[in-house]
């Protein structure tokens, strides 16, 4: 069994995370409410990733 290593450690460090209010935010990729401190998922994209890397990853996810 392999270990789960998300591309970002927590939601707040992801490009798709948008803060809303004081405690939470939203994941624009999944269209759901999330907390900034939640563990990152496999769809996470680091904040300072180039646009090409970000879009290539999204295309791979959509193909599967």
N, C-alpha and C positions, 0 to 999 in steps of 0.2 A: 504494500500500500504506500502511495506517495504522500508526502506532506503537502498541505494546501498553502501555497505562497502567493497571496494576492499581489498585484502590481503596486498597490498603495496600502499603507498600513491601516489607515482609518479613513472614513468618508470625507472628512474635512480637507484632505490632501488630494482629492480627485477633481478633475476638470468638470465633471458632471454635477458636482455638489454646489447648490446655491443656498446660502444661509437665509433663513426666514425667522425673524424674531430673535429672541434671546437664547433659546435652547435647541432648536432644531433647524432643519433645512429640508431641501428636497433633492432627490436624485432625478435629474432631467433625462437620464438614459432610461430609467425604469418607470418614471412618472409616479413615484411614491414618496411619502414622507420618511425621512431618516434622521438619526441623531448624528451629530458631528463625530462622536467618539466610537461609533460602531465600527467593527472590523470591516476593512475594505473587501469588495467582491472581485471576481474575475473580470468584470467589465470595467473596473476602475482604470482611469488613465491619469498618470501623474500630471500635476498642474503645468509643468514646464516641458511638456512633450511637443514635438513638432506636429503640425497639422497632418502631415502625411502618415506618421506613425499612428496617430489617433484614428484616422479614417480607415487605414488598412486593418486595424484590429476590429473595428466595427463591422467591416465587410466580412471578415472571417467568422464572426459570431452569427451574422445573419445567414451565412451559407449553411451553417450546421443545423 
